[in-house]
């Protein structure tokens, strides 16, 4: 699951950010986590999640989902700069 992998990394990075006092890294991690949730809530998700929504829900490949999250993350980070 793409989201589980992303959240595992962001949790580890947030802990590293806390240890180092790195507010920029904390902001990045929080923004990435929110972007993942927002992307799914907007209807872009991988097949494993789409099947939970229903048989008419469209879905993306793992690579397509990661690309969508990356584009949304770029927009979110630009907005918060």
Secondary structure, 3 states (H helix, E strand, C coil): CHHHHHHHHHHHHHHHHHHHCCHHHHHHHHHHHHHHHHHHHCCCCEHHHHHHHCCCCCCECHHHHHHHHHHHHHHHHHHHC
